[in-house]
């Protein structure tokens, strides 16, 4: 049974809340053209770029943690002298 197009299901609302662009593509099939659509495309591009960077630099977070621990150890050593 086909539901009427004027009603939205909870799944539709959840999909729209997560990504309005995906919701629009699923319903209409063409790319939306608006300022918010362009902002969404820019967001997805930034997110994808960050994901790629993290995949290529897996040791970077651990190096940052190590640098923080060294800084804490030096601060404690300086305070205890």
N, C-alpha and C positions, 0 to 999 in steps of 0.2 A: 504494500500500500504506500503510495507516495504522499508525503506530508505537504501541506500547503506552504508555499514559498514565503508567506508573510510571517510565519512563526519561526522562532529560533529555538533550537534545543540547547540544553546546558552544554553539550559538547561544542556547539557552534560558538557559544559565548566564551568557553574556555580557550578555544582555538584563536578567537579574535583577541582575547586578552593577552595570549602568549605572543601572537604575531598577526597583526591585521593584514599584512601583505599576503601571508599564506591563505588566510580566510578569503581574501578578495580573489586570489588566483583560483582557488577551488570553486568559487561560485561563478565567476565570470570568465576566467581563462585568459584574460588580457592583463597587461601590466597597468596598475593604477597610475594616474598622472595627477599628482598634487604635491604640495609642499611636504605634507606628512609622509607621503610615499617616498619622496626623495630622502627625507630624514631617516626613514626605515632602511633604505638601501645603504645609506652611509653607515648606519649602525651595524648592519650585517657585514659590511666590508671591514669595519674596524674590528669587529668580533672575530671574523675569520682570520684577519691578519694577526691578532693576538694569539689565537689558537695555533697558527702556524709557527709563530715565534716560540711559544712554549714547547712545541713538539721538536723544534730544532735545537733548543737550548735547555735541555732537561736538567742540567746541573746548576743552572743559574740560581734557582731558589735555595738550593743547598749551600751554595757559596755565600749567599746573602745571610743565611742563618749562621754559618761559620764565622763570617765577619762580625756579626752581632755578638756572638759568644766571645770572640776574641776581644771586642771592645769592652764587654762587661768584665771580663777577666782582668783586663788592663786597668779599668776603673777601680775595681776592688783592690787590686794590688797597690795602686797609687794611694787609695784611702787608708790602707793598712800599714803603710811604710812608716 
